[in-house]
């Protein structure tokens, strides 16, 4: 069993591995969560600084406790994304995705001429690694061209 911080760390690793392809948005919710987590990492520091800056500048208009609470809420947004991604990365692929996973894996092993070890029970992290390799090899639109499927 993973601790909370291990799950957060695993979520960060999964976020780095998951491909940034818009074609995956309609297929996997992971793409959307990864997009929103990346966006929250970029945006939340600005909102936290704005909130605390307004509190320091105009203490009569902005309650410090509300600003601190709002800042803590904003800090929690990327952490929720990391937690969700960390939990998802360890989930086993459903039975409906296994044939698709194996088909892409077989096509990649034929193209690379290097047989990779067969994975008995692939998880979403394995799928992310496989999709990353497939997009590198097949280009940004390999799903549309059906080059690998």
Order of alpha helices (4+ residues) and beta strands (2+ residues): alpha-alpha-alpha-alpha-alpha-alpha
